[in-house]
Amino acid sequence: MDERKVENAAEAVTRTARQTQDAAESAASAAEDTSAAAQQTTQAASRTSAAAETSAKAAQVTAKAAVVTKDSAERRTELAGDRTVFAAERTYAAWVRTGLVGLASGIGARALLEGLIPGWMIMAQASVLILFAIFCFIAGVWRQIFQADLLAPDIRKLPGWVLISVNLFLAAVAATALVGIWVHGQG
C-alpha cells in the first residue's frame, strides 16, 4: 500500500509539475503578447505624436498664409485705387487735350476757310468749336473733382484748386478767342 501511495503521489507531483510548466508557458506567452502589444502601443503613440507635430506645423503655415493672403488682398485694393487715380488723370488730360484741339480748330477755321465758304458759316463753325472747347475745359474739371471715392490709393490726387485755376484760364482764353473772332469778323 505504501508503494501505491508513493506512485499516486508521484503521479500527482508529475501532474502538478506539468500543470505548473503549462501555466509558466502560458504566462511566458502572455508576457510576450503583452510585450508585443506594448511595443505596438509605443509605436502608435510615436506615430500619433509625429502626426500631431506635422499638424501643428501645417497650422502655423496656414496661419502665415492667411496673413499673407490678407496683406495681398489689401495691397490689390490699394493698387486698384492707384489705377483709378491714374485713369481719372488720363480722362482729365483727354478732356483738356480735346478742348485745346477744339480751340485751335476754331481759331484756325477763321483763317483757313476765309474766302472758301460764306462768312456766316465760318463764324458759326469757329464759334461752335470754341464753345465746345470751353465745354471740354469745364467738363474735364467737373469729372476730375466730382468722381467716386477711391478705395485707399497710395498716391494723391491732383489738387482741385490747380485743376480749376488751369481750366478757368483755358476757358477764359477760349472765350477771349471767341470774342476776338466775332469782333475781328465784324471789322
PAZAZA-288608 format. One line per 8 residues: number of its first residue (from 1); their letters; for each residue x, z, y negated of N, C-alpha, C, CB. Coordinates in nm, 2 decimals. Glycine has a CB too. Layout:
# residues N
NUM> A> X/Z/Y/X/Z/Y/X/Z/Y/X/Z/Y | ...
This chain:
# residues 187
1> MDERKVEN> 0.08/0.00/0.12/0.00/0.00/0.00/0.08/0.00/-0.12/-0.09/0.11/0.00 | 0.19/0.06/-0.12/0.28/0.06/-0.23/0.33/-0.08/-0.26/0.39/0.16/-0.21 | 0.35/-0.15/-0.16/0.40/-0.29/-0.18/0.30/-0.37/-0.25/0.45/-0.35/-0.05 | 0.18/-0.35/-0.21/0.07/-0.43/-0.27/0.06/-0.39/-0.42/-0.06/-0.40/-0.20 | 0.07/-0.27/-0.45/0.06/-0.23/-0.58/0.17/-0.28/-0.66/0.06/-0.07/-0.59 | 0.29/-0.29/-0.60/0.41/-0.34/-0.67/0.39/-0.49/-0.69/0.54/-0.32/-0.59 | 0.33/-0.56/-0.59/0.31/-0.70/-0.60/0.20/-0.73/-0.71/0.26/-0.76/-0.47 | 0.10/-0.65/-0.71/-0.01/-0.67/-0.81/0.05/-0.64/-0.95/-0.13/-0.57/-0.78
9> AAEAVTRT> 0.13/-0.54/-0.96/0.19/-0.50/-1.09/0.28/-0.61/-1.13/0.26/-0.37/-1.08 | 0.36/-0.67/-1.04/0.45/-0.78/-1.07/0.37/-0.90/-1.12/0.54/-0.82/-0.95 | 0.26/-0.93/-1.05/0.18/-1.05/-1.09/0.12/-1.02/-1.23/0.07/-1.07/-0.99 | 0.08/-0.90/-1.25/0.02/-0.86/-1.38/0.13/-0.87/-1.49/-0.04/-0.72/-1.38 | 0.25/-0.83/-1.46/0.36/-0.84/-1.56/0.39/-0.99/-1.58/0.48/-0.77/-1.51 | 0.39/-1.07/-1.48/0.41/-1.21/-1.49/0.31/-1.28/-1.57/0.42/-1.28/-1.35 | 0.18/-1.24/-1.55/0.07/-1.30/-1.63/0.08/-1.26/-1.77/-0.07/-1.25/-1.57 | 0.11/-1.13/-1.79/0.13/-1.08/-1.93/0.24/-1.15/-2.00/0.15/-0.93/-1.93
17> ARQTQDAA> 0.35/-1.17/-1.92/0.47/-1.24/-1.98/0.43/-1.39/-2.02/0.59/-1.24/-1.88 | 0.35/-1.45/-1.93/0.31/-1.59/-1.96/0.22/-1.59/-2.08/0.24/-1.65/-1.84 | 0.13/-1.50/-2.08/0.04/-1.49/-2.20/0.11/-1.46/-2.33/-0.07/-1.38/-2.17 | 0.21/-1.37/-2.32/0.29/-1.34/-2.43/0.37/-1.47/-2.48/0.39/-1.23/-2.41 | 0.43/-1.54/-2.38/0.50/-1.66/-2.41/0.41/-1.76/-2.47/0.57/-1.72/-2.28 | 0.29/-1.78/-2.41/0.19/-1.88/-2.47/0.15/-1.84/-2.61/0.06/-1.89/-2.38 | 0.13/-1.71/-2.64/0.10/-1.66/-2.77/0.21/-1.68/-2.87/0.06/-1.51/-2.76 | 0.34/-1.66/-2.82/0.45/-1.68/-2.90/0.47/-1.83/-2.94/0.58/-1.63/-2.83
25> ESAASAAE> 0.44/-1.92/-2.84/0.45/-2.06/-2.86/0.34/-2.10/-2.96/0.44/-2.14/-2.73 | 0.22/-2.05/-2.94/0.11/-2.08/-3.04/0.14/-2.03/-3.18/-0.02/-2.02/-2.99 | 0.20/-1.91/-3.18/0.24/-1.86/-3.32/0.35/-1.94/-3.38/0.28/-1.71/-3.30 | 0.44/-1.99/-3.30/0.55/-2.08/-3.35/0.49/-2.21/-3.40/0.66/-2.10/-3.24 | 0.40/-2.27/-3.32/0.34/-2.39/-3.36/0.25/-2.37/-3.48/0.25/-2.44/-3.24 | 0.18/-2.26/-3.49/0.10/-2.23/-3.61/0.20/-2.21/-3.73/0.01/-2.11/-3.59 | 0.31/-2.15/-3.71/0.41/-2.13/-3.82/0.46/-2.26/-3.87/0.52/-2.04/-3.77 | 0.49/-2.35/-3.77/0.54/-2.49/-3.81/0.43/-2.56/-3.88/0.58/-2.57/-3.68
33> DTSAAAQQ> 0.31/-2.56/-3.84/0.20/-2.62/-3.91/0.18/-2.57/-4.05/0.06/-2.61/-3.83 | 0.19/-2.43/-4.06/0.18/-2.37/-4.19/0.29/-2.41/-4.28/0.17/-2.22/-4.17 | 0.41/-2.42/-4.22/0.53/-2.46/-4.30/0.51/-2.60/-4.35/0.66/-2.44/-4.22 | 0.46/-2.69/-4.26/0.44/-2.83/-4.30/0.33/-2.84/-4.41/0.40/-2.92/-4.18 | 0.23/-2.76/-4.39/0.12/-2.76/-4.49/0.17/-2.71/-4.62/0.00/-2.67/-4.44 | 0.26/-2.61/-4.62/0.32/-2.55/-4.74/0.40/-2.66/-4.81/0.40/-2.42/-4.71 | 0.48/-2.73/-4.73/0.57/-2.84/-4.79/0.48/-2.95/-4.85/0.66/-2.90/-4.68 | 0.37/-2.98/-4.78/0.28/-3.09/-4.84/0.22/-3.03/-4.97/0.17/-3.12/-4.74
41> TTQAASRT> 0.18/-2.91/-4.97/0.12/-2.85/-5.09/0.22/-2.85/-5.20/0.07/-2.70/-5.06 | 0.34/-2.81/-5.17/0.45/-2.81/-5.27/0.47/-2.95/-5.32/0.58/-2.76/-5.21 | 0.48/-3.05/-5.23/0.49/-3.19/-5.28/0.38/-3.24/-5.36/0.51/-3.28/-5.16 | 0.26/-3.20/-5.32/0.14/-3.24/-5.40/0.14/-3.17/-5.54/0.01/-3.20/-5.33 | 0.18/-3.05/-5.54/0.19/-2.98/-5.67/0.30/-3.04/-5.76/0.23/-2.83/-5.65 | 0.41/-3.09/-5.70/0.51/-3.15/-5.77/0.46/-3.29/-5.83/0.64/-3.18/-5.69 | 0.39/-3.36/-5.75/0.33/-3.49/-5.80/0.23/-3.46/-5.91/0.27/-3.57/-5.68 | 0.15/-3.36/-5.89/0.05/-3.33/-5.99/0.11/-3.29/-6.12/-0.05/-3.21/-5.94
49> SAAAETSA> 0.22/-3.22/-6.11/0.30/-3.18/-6.23/0.36/-3.30/-6.30/0.41/-3.08/-6.20 | 0.41/-3.39/-6.22/0.47/-3.51/-6.28/0.36/-3.60/-6.35/0.54/-3.60/-6.17 | 0.24/-3.61/-6.28/0.13/-3.68/-6.34/0.08/-3.61/-6.47/0.01/-3.69/-6.24 | 0.08/-3.48/-6.48/0.04/-3.41/-6.60/0.14/-3.44/-6.71/0.03/-3.26/-6.57 | 0.27/-3.44/-6.68/0.37/-3.48/-6.78/0.35/-3.62/-6.83/0.51/-3.46/-6.73 | 0.33/-3.71/-6.74/0.30/-3.85/-6.78/0.18/-3.86/-6.87/0.29/-3.94/-6.65 | 0.07/-3.79/-6.83/-0.05/-3.79/-6.91/-0.02/-3.73/-7.05/-0.16/-3.71/-6.84 | 0.06/-3.63/-7.06/0.09/-3.57/-7.19/0.17/-3.67/-7.27/0.17/-3.44/-7.17
57> KAAQVTAK> 0.26/-3.74/-7.21/0.34/-3.84/-7.29/0.25/-3.95/-7.33/0.46/-3.89/-7.20 | 0.16/-3.99/-7.25/0.07/-4.10/-7.28/-0.02/-4.06/-7.40/-0.02/-4.14/-7.16 | -0.06/-3.93/-7.40/-0.15/-3.88/-7.50/-0.07/-3.88/-7.64/-0.20/-3.74/-7.47 | 0.06/-3.84/-7.63/0.14/-3.84/-7.75/0.15/-3.99/-7.81/0.27/-3.78/-7.73 | 0.18/-4.08/-7.72/0.19/-4.22/-7.76/0.06/-4.27/-7.82/0.24/-4.31/-7.64 | -0.05/-4.24/-7.75/-0.18/-4.28/-7.80/-0.21/-4.22/-7.94/-0.29/-4.24/-7.71 | -0.17/-4.10/-7.96/-0.19/-4.03/-8.09/-0.11/-4.10/-8.20/-0.15/-3.88/-8.09 | 0.02/-4.14/-8.17/0.10/-4.21/-8.26/0.05/-4.35/-8.29/0.25/-4.22/-8.21
65> AAVVTKDS> 0.00/-4.41/-8.19/-0.06/-4.55/-8.20/-0.18/-4.54/-8.29/-0.09/-4.61/-8.07 | -0.26/-4.43/-8.28/-0.38/-4.42/-8.36/-0.34/-4.40/-8.51/-0.46/-4.30/-8.32 | -0.24/-4.33/-8.54/-0.19/-4.31/-8.67/-0.14/-4.45/-8.73/-0.08/-4.20/-8.68 | -0.06/-4.52/-8.65/-0.01/-4.65/-8.69/-0.12/-4.74/-8.72/0.09/-4.71/-8.58 | -0.22/-4.74/-8.63/-0.34/-4.83/-8.65/-0.41/-4.80/-8.78/-0.43/-4.82/-8.53 | -0.43/-4.67/-8.80/-0.50/-4.63/-8.93/-0.42/-4.67/-9.05/-0.52/-4.47/-8.93 | -0.28/-4.65/-9.04/-0.20/-4.69/-9.15/-0.20/-4.84/-9.17/-0.05/-4.65/-9.13 | -0.21/-4.92/-9.06/-0.21/-5.06/-9.06/-0.34/-5.11/-9.13/-0.20/-5.12/-8.92
73> AERRTELA> -0.45/-5.04/-9.09/-0.58/-5.08/-9.15/-0.59/-5.05/-9.30/-0.70/-5.00/-9.08 | -0.53/-4.94/-9.34/-0.52/-4.91/-9.48/-0.44/-5.01/-9.56/-0.47/-4.77/-9.50 | -0.33/-5.05/-9.49/-0.24/-5.15/-9.56/-0.31/-5.28/-9.57/-0.11/-5.16/-9.48 | -0.38/-5.32/-9.46/-0.45/-5.45/-9.47/-0.56/-5.45/-9.58/-0.52/-5.48/-9.34 | -0.62/-5.33/-9.60/-0.72/-5.32/-9.71/-0.65/-5.33/-9.85/-0.79/-5.18/-9.70 | -0.53/-5.27/-9.86/-0.45/-5.28/-9.99/-0.41/-5.43/-10.01/-0.33/-5.19/-9.99 | -0.37/-5.49/-9.91/-0.33/-5.63/-9.92/-0.44/-5.73/-9.95/-0.26/-5.68/-9.79 | -0.56/-5.69/-9.90/-0.68/-5.77/-9.93/-0.72/-5.75/-10.08/-0.80/-5.73/-9.84
81> GDRTVFAA> -0.70/-5.63/-10.13/-0.72/-5.61/-10.27/-0.62/-5.69/-10.36/-0.71/-5.46/-10.30 | -0.50/-5.69/-10.31/-0.40/-5.77/-10.38/-0.43/-5.92/-10.39/-0.26/-5.75/-10.32 | -0.47/-5.97/-10.27/-0.51/-6.11/-10.26/-0.63/-6.14/-10.36/-0.55/-6.15/-10.12 | -0.72/-6.04/-10.37/-0.84/-6.06/-10.45/-0.80/-6.07/-10.60/-0.94/-5.95/-10.43 | -0.70/-5.98/-10.64/-0.65/-5.98/-10.78/-0.58/-6.12/-10.80/-0.55/-5.87/-10.80 | -0.50/-6.17/-10.71/-0.43/-6.29/-10.73/-0.53/-6.41/-10.74/-0.33/-6.32/-10.62 | -0.63/-6.40/-10.65/-0.73/-6.51/-10.66/-0.81/-6.51/-10.79/-0.83/-6.49/-10.54 | -0.84/-6.39/-10.84/-0.91/-6.38/-10.97/-0.82/-6.44/-11.08/-0.95/-6.24/-11.00
89> ERTYAAWV> -0.69/-6.41/-11.07/-0.60/-6.46/-11.18/-0.59/-6.62/-11.17/-0.46/-6.40/-11.16 | -0.59/-6.67/-11.04/-0.58/-6.82/-11.03/-0.71/-6.88/-11.08/-0.57/-6.86/-10.88 | -0.82/-6.81/-11.06/-0.95/-6.86/-11.11/-0.95/-6.86/-11.27/-1.07/-6.78/-11.06 | -0.90/-6.75/-11.32/-0.89/-6.74/-11.47/-0.80/-6.85/-11.52/-0.83/-6.60/-11.51 | -0.69/-6.87/-11.46/-0.60/-6.98/-11.50/-0.66/-7.12/-11.49/-0.47/-6.98/-11.42 | -0.75/-7.14/-11.39/-0.82/-7.27/-11.38/-0.92/-7.28/-11.49/-0.89/-7.27/-11.24 | -0.98/-7.18/-11.53/-1.08/-7.19/-11.65/-1.00/-7.22/-11.77/-1.15/-7.05/-11.67 | -0.89/-7.16/-11.80/-0.81/-7.18/-11.92/-0.76/-7.33/-11.91/-0.70/-7.08/-11.93
97> RTGLVGLA> -0.70/-7.36/-11.80/-0.65/-7.50/-11.78/-0.76/-7.61/-11.81/-0.59/-7.52/-11.64 | -0.87/-7.58/-11.75/-0.98/-7.68/-11.77/-1.03/-7.68/-11.92/-1.10/-7.64/-11.69 | -1.03/-7.56/-11.99/-1.06/-7.56/-12.13/-0.96/-7.63/-12.21/-1.07/-7.41/-12.17 | -0.83/-7.62/-12.18/-0.73/-7.69/-12.26/-0.74/-7.84/-12.24/-0.59/-7.64/-12.21 | -0.77/-7.88/-12.11/-0.79/-8.03/-12.09/-0.91/-8.08/-12.17/-0.81/-8.06/-11.94 | -1.02/-8.00/-12.17/-1.13/-8.04/-12.25/-1.10/-8.05/-12.40/-1.25/-7.94/-12.22 | -1.03/-7.95/-12.45/-0.99/-7.96/-12.59/-0.90/-8.08/-12.62/-0.91/-7.83/-12.63 | -0.80/-8.10/-12.54/-0.71/-8.22/-12.56/-0.79/-8.35/-12.55/-0.60/-8.22/-12.46
105> SGIGARAL> -0.88/-8.35/-12.45/-0.96/-8.48/-12.44/-1.05/-8.50/-12.56/-1.04/-8.47/-12.31 | -1.11/-8.39/-12.61/-1.20/-8.40/-12.72/-1.12/-8.45/-12.85/-1.27/-8.27/-12.75 | -1.01/-8.40/-12.87/-0.92/-8.44/-12.98/-0.87/-8.58/-12.96/-0.80/-8.34/-13.00 | -0.83/-8.61/-12.84/-0.78/-8.74/-12.81/-0.89/-8.85/-12.81/-0.71/-8.74/-12.68 | -1.01/-8.82/-12.78/-1.12/-8.91/-12.78/-1.14/-8.97/-12.92/-1.25/-8.85/-12.73 | -1.13/-8.89/-13.02/-1.14/-8.94/-13.16/-1.04/-9.04/-13.19/-1.13/-8.82/-13.26 | -0.91/-9.01/-13.16/-0.80/-9.10/-13.19/-0.80/-9.23/-13.11/-0.67/-9.03/-13.19 | -0.83/-9.21/-12.98/-0.81/-9.33/-12.89/-0.93/-9.42/-12.89/-0.79/-9.27/-12.75
113> LEGLIPGW> -1.05/-9.37/-12.91/-1.17/-9.46/-12.90/-1.22/-9.52/-13.03/-1.28/-9.38/-12.84 | -1.15/-9.48/-13.14/-1.19/-9.53/-13.27/-1.17/-9.69/-13.27/-1.11/-9.47/-13.38 | -1.28/-9.75/-13.31/-1.28/-9.90/-13.31/-1.32/-9.96/-13.18/-1.14/-9.95/-13.34 | -1.33/-9.89/-13.07/-1.37/-9.94/-12.94/-1.52/-9.92/-12.92/-1.29/-9.88/-12.83 | -1.57/-9.81/-12.96/-1.71/-9.78/-12.94/-1.77/-9.72/-13.07/-1.74/-9.67/-12.82 | -1.90/-9.72/-13.09/-1.96/-9.67/-13.21/-1.91/-9.53/-13.25/-2.11/-9.67/-13.21 | -1.90/-9.50/-13.38/-1.85/-9.37/-13.43/-1.93/-9.25/-13.38/-1.85/-9.38/-13.58 | -2.06/-9.27/-13.38/-2.15/-9.16/-13.34/-2.12/-9.12/-13.19/-2.30/-9.19/-13.36
121> MIMAQASV> -2.09/-9.22/-13.11/-2.07/-9.19/-12.97/-1.93/-9.12/-12.95/-2.07/-9.32/-12.89 | -1.83/-9.16/-13.04/-1.70/-9.09/-13.03/-1.72/-8.95/-13.07/-1.60/-9.16/-13.13 | -1.80/-8.92/-13.18/-1.82/-8.79/-13.23/-1.90/-8.70/-13.12/-1.90/-8.79/-13.36 | -1.99/-8.76/-13.06/-2.07/-8.69/-12.96/-1.98/-8.66/-12.84/-2.19/-8.78/-12.91 | -1.90/-8.75/-12.79/-1.81/-8.73/-12.68/-1.71/-8.62/-12.72/-1.74/-8.85/-12.64 | -1.65/-8.63/-12.83/-1.55/-8.53/-12.87/-1.61/-8.39/-12.89/-1.48/-8.58/-13.00 | -1.73/-8.39/-12.94/-1.80/-8.26/-12.96/-1.83/-8.20/-12.83/-1.93/-8.28/-13.04 | -1.88/-8.27/-12.73/-1.92/-8.22/-12.60/-1.79/-8.17/-12.53/-1.99/-8.33/-12.52
129> LILFAIFC> -1.68/-8.24/-12.54/-1.56/-8.20/-12.47/-1.51/-8.07/-12.53/-1.46/-8.31/-12.48 | -1.51/-8.06/-12.66/-1.46/-7.94/-12.73/-1.55/-7.82/-12.71/-1.44/-7.96/-12.88 | -1.68/-7.84/-12.71/-1.78/-7.74/-12.68/-1.76/-7.69/-12.53/-1.92/-7.78/-12.70 | -1.73/-7.78/-12.44/-1.70/-7.75/-12.30/-1.58/-7.67/-12.29/-1.69/-7.88/-12.22 | -1.48/-7.70/-12.38/-1.35/-7.62/-12.38/-1.38/-7.48/-12.42/-1.25/-7.69/-12.47 | -1.46/-7.46/-12.53/-1.50/-7.33/-12.57/-1.57/-7.25/-12.46/-1.59/-7.34/-12.70 | -1.66/-7.32/-12.40/-1.73/-7.26/-12.28/-1.64/-7.21/-12.18/-1.84/-7.35/-12.22 | -1.54/-7.29/-12.14/-1.44/-7.26/-12.04/-1.36/-7.14/-12.08/-1.35/-7.38/-12.01
137> FIAGVWRQ> -1.32/-7.13/-12.21/-1.24/-7.01/-12.25/-1.32/-6.88/-12.24/-1.19/-7.03/-12.40 | -1.45/-6.89/-12.28/-1.54/-6.77/-12.27/-1.57/-6.74/-12.13/-1.67/-6.80/-12.35 | -1.60/-6.84/-12.04/-1.63/-6.81/-11.90/-1.51/-6.75/-11.83/-1.68/-6.94/-11.84 | -1.39/-6.80/-11.86/-1.27/-6.75/-11.79/-1.26/-6.60/-11.81/-1.15/-6.83/-11.84 | -1.27/-6.56/-11.94/-1.26/-6.42/-11.97/-1.37/-6.34/-11.90/-1.26/-6.39/-12.12 | -1.49/-6.39/-11.91/-1.61/-6.33/-11.85/-1.59/-6.30/-11.70/-1.74/-6.41/-11.88 | -1.54/-6.41/-11.63/-1.52/-6.39/-11.49/-1.41/-6.30/-11.46/-1.49/-6.53/-11.43 | -1.31/-6.29/-11.54/-1.19/-6.21/-11.51/-1.23/-6.06/-11.53/-1.07/-6.25/-11.60
145> IFQADLLA> -1.30/-6.03/-11.64/-1.32/-5.89/-11.68/-1.44/-5.84/-11.60/-1.36/-5.88/-11.83 | -1.54/-5.91/-11.58/-1.66/-5.86/-11.51/-1.67/-5.91/-11.37/-1.79/-5.90/-11.58 | -1.57/-5.87/-11.29/-1.56/-5.90/-11.15/-1.59/-5.78/-11.06/-1.43/-5.96/-11.11 | -1.61/-5.80/-10.94/-1.64/-5.69/-10.84/-1.52/-5.59/-10.84/-1.67/-5.74/-10.70 | -1.55/-5.46/-10.81/-1.45/-5.36/-10.79/-1.36/-5.40/-10.67/-1.51/-5.22/-10.77 | -1.23/-5.38/-10.69/-1.13/-5.41/-10.58/-1.12/-5.30/-10.48/-1.00/-5.45/-10.64 | -1.06/-5.33/-10.37/-1.05/-5.23/-10.26/-0.93/-5.15/-10.26/-1.06/-5.31/-10.13 | -0.86/-5.13/-10.36/-0.74/-5.05/-10.37/-0.62/-5.14/-10.36/-0.73/-4.94/-10.26
153> PDIRKLPG> -0.60/-5.22/-10.46/-0.48/-5.31/-10.46/-0.36/-5.23/-10.50/-0.50/-5.43/-10.55 | -0.24/-5.28/-10.46/-0.12/-5.22/-10.50/-0.08/-5.27/-10.65/0.00/-5.26/-10.41 | -0.13/-5.38/-10.69/-0.09/-5.44/-10.82/-0.20/-5.41/-10.92/-0.06/-5.59/-10.81 | -0.16/-5.42/-11.04/-0.26/-5.40/-11.15/-0.31/-5.53/-11.20/-0.20/-5.32/-11.27 | -0.44/-5.53/-11.25/-0.50/-5.65/-11.31/-0.44/-5.67/-11.44/-0.65/-5.64/-11.31 | -0.45/-5.79/-11.49/-0.41/-5.82/-11.63/-0.50/-5.74/-11.73/-0.42/-5.97/-11.66 | -0.44/-5.69/-11.83/-0.53/-5.61/-11.93/-0.63/-5.69/-11.99/-0.44/-5.54/-12.03 | -0.75/-5.64/-12.00/-0.87/-5.72/-12.05/-0.85/-5.76/-12.20/-0.99/-5.64/-12.04
161> WVLISVNL> -0.78/-5.67/-12.28/-0.77/-5.70/-12.42/-0.67/-5.82/-12.44/-0.71/-5.58/-12.49 | -0.57/-5.84/-12.35/-0.49/-5.95/-12.36/-0.56/-6.08/-12.33/-0.37/-5.94/-12.26 | -0.65/-6.08/-12.23/-0.72/-6.19/-12.20/-0.82/-6.23/-12.31/-0.80/-6.17/-12.06 | -0.89/-6.13/-12.36/-0.99/-6.15/-12.46/-0.92/-6.21/-12.59/-1.06/-6.02/-12.50 | -0.81/-6.15/-12.63/-0.74/-6.20/-12.75/-0.69/-6.34/-12.73/-0.63/-6.10/-12.79 | -0.63/-6.37/-12.62/-0.58/-6.51/-12.60/-0.69/-6.61/-12.59/-0.50/-6.52/-12.46 | -0.80/-6.58/-12.52/-0.91/-6.67/-12.51/-0.99/-6.68/-12.64/-1.00/-6.63/-12.40 | -1.00/-6.58/-12.72/-1.06/-6.59/-12.85/-0.98/-6.68/-12.94/-1.08/-6.45/-12.92
169> FLAAVAAT> -0.85/-6.66/-12.93/-0.76/-6.75/-13.01/-0.78/-6.90/-12.97/-0.61/-6.71/-13.00 | -0.78/-6.92/-12.84/-0.81/-7.06/-12.79/-0.94/-7.11/-12.83/-0.79/-7.07/-12.64 | -1.04/-7.03/-12.82/-1.18/-7.07/-12.87/-1.18/-7.10/-13.02/-1.28/-6.96/-12.83 | -1.11/-7.02/-13.09/-1.10/-7.04/-13.24/-1.03/-7.17/-13.27/-1.03/-6.92/-13.31 | -0.92/-7.20/-13.20/-0.86/-7.33/-13.21/-0.95/-7.45/-13.18/-0.73/-7.34/-13.13 | -1.02/-7.43/-13.07/-1.12/-7.54/-13.03/-1.23/-7.55/-13.14/-1.18/-7.51/-12.90 | -1.28/-7.44/-13.19/-1.39/-7.45/-13.29/-1.33/-7.52/-13.42/-1.44/-7.31/-13.33 | -1.21/-7.48/-13.45/-1.14/-7.54/-13.57/-1.12/-7.69/-13.55/-1.01/-7.48/-13.60
177> ALVGIWVH> -1.08/-7.73/-13.43/-1.07/-7.87/-13.40/-1.20/-7.94/-13.41/-1.01/-7.89/-13.26 | -1.31/-7.88/-13.36/-1.44/-7.94/-13.37/-1.48/-7.96/-13.52/-1.55/-7.85/-13.30 | -1.46/-7.86/-13.60/-1.49/-7.87/-13.74/-1.41/-7.98/-13.80/-1.47/-7.74/-13.82 | -1.28/-7.98/-13.77/-1.19/-8.09/-13.82/-1.23/-8.23/-13.78/-1.05/-8.06/-13.77 | -1.28/-8.25/-13.66/-1.32/-8.38/-13.62/-1.44/-8.42/-13.70/-1.35/-8.38/-13.47 | -1.54/-8.33/-13.72/-1.66/-8.36/-13.80/-1.63/-8.39/-13.94/-1.76/-8.25/-13.78 | -1.54/-8.31/-14.00/-1.50/-8.32/-14.14/-1.42/-8.45/-14.16/-1.42/-8.20/-14.19 | -1.33/-8.48/-14.07/-1.24/-8.59/-14.08/-1.32/-8.72/-14.05/-1.12/-8.58/-13.99
185> GQG> -1.42/-8.71/-13.95/-1.50/-8.82/-13.92/-1.60/-8.86/-14.03/-1.58/-8.78/-13.79 | -1.64/-8.77/-14.11/-1.73/-8.79/-14.22/-1.65/-8.86/-14.34/-1.79/-8.67/-14.27 | -1.53/-8.84/-14.35/-1.45/-8.88/-14.46/-1.39/-9.01/-14.44/-1.35/-8.79/-14.50
